[in-house]
């Protein structure tokens, strides 16, 4: 009997997938060097998940959240707290 492994994305919620994606972006070398990045909701991500995630970042004292007109969000931070938080 051949068993197909279940991918990690099948075991996590859409919100957790969104969080991991942003975590990877925030932890990229360029974002860490500049202490800023612009995040964009992907078409397959739910708007309520996106709003919840951005609101959670917005309450962090060390993170500045600037909502841009086209729906993307500019993040800047003063220390490593943003990168550790974005992972959940």
DAQUIUR-V633910 format. One record per pair of residues at least 24 apart in sequence whose C-alpha atoms are under 6 Angstrom apart, sorted by the first residue. I is the first residue (numbers start at 0). J is the second residue. Records with the same first field share a line. If there is no record, write none. Layout:
# DAQUIUR-V633910
I = J + J
This chain:
# DAQUIUR-V633910
14 = 48
18 = 86
19 = 86
22 = 85 + 86
25 = 82
26 = 82
34 = 75 + 76
35 = 74 + 75
36 = 73 + 74
37 = 72 + 73 + 74
38 = 71 + 72
39 = 71
